[in-house]
Amino acid sequence: MSRPQRKRRGLRKVTLVPARALPLLREAGVLVPEGEPEIVYGYLDRSGAPRRVIARYADGWRADLRIRVDGSFSLTQSLRLKVTG
């Protein structure tokens, strides 16, 4: 049984060109490997301003940048690891 997908009111999900997302990520202080991310998703508000940017890198790093209306932001970075036993 699948769960219905949640809708974010007022935000729309778009696929961003990695080169265009890099300045936002670097300004926020993302500490990830050099180079461009593999996949970058953005959530834009009704005026087209970015409110969230999610970047996934080939080596497992992920950066999640959330931008508030007043210009402040929060940044979360994580690394996906495989544990073998």
N, C-alpha and C positions, 0 to 999 in steps of 0.2 A: 504494500500500500504506500503510495507516494504522498508526500505532504505538499500542499499547495505552496507555490513560491510566493514569498513575501514581496510586497511592493514597497518601494521607498517613494513616498509622496514628494513630488517636485524634483526628484533626482532621476537622471537617466544614465544608464550604463553605456559607455562607448569604449571601443578599443583605440588606444592612443598609439601614435608612432613613438617608439622608444626614444629617439633622438630629441623629440619635442618635450618629453617628460623629464629628461635628465636635468635640465636647469632647475626645475621645481624640487626634485629629489636632492640635488647637491646643495641648494640653498637651505634646505631643511636639515642638512648635516647627515645624510645617509652614509653609513660606513659599511659599504658592501664592495665586492670586488670591482676592479676596473672593467670598463667596457659597458656595453648596453645590456639591459635586461632582455630576456627572451620574450616575455609577454607583459604588456602594460595595459591595465584597465583604468578607466577614469569614470567618475560620477560627476556629472555636470548639473548645476541648478538650472532654473528656468531661463536665466539670463546668459547661460553658457559658461559661467565661471566654474572652475574646478573646485569641488568640495572634498573629493577623496581620490587618491591615486594609489593603486596597488601594482607593484612591480615584482615580477618573479624572475630570478636569475637561474642560469643553467646549473650552477653548482649547489642549488638548494636554498639559497638565501631568498628571503621575501621581505619587502619593505611596504608598510601600510601608512600612508600619510593622510591625515584628516585635517582639512582646512576649515576653520570656522568663519562665519560671516564677518567678524571683526578683524580677520587677518591672522589671528593666532592659530597655532596648529599643534597637533600631537603626532608623534612618530613612533611606530612600533616596528622592530626588526626581529626576524626569527630565522633560524637555520633548521632545515629538515635533515635529520640524521637517520641512517639505517643501523639498527643494532642487530648484529648477528651473534648467534650463540652456539 
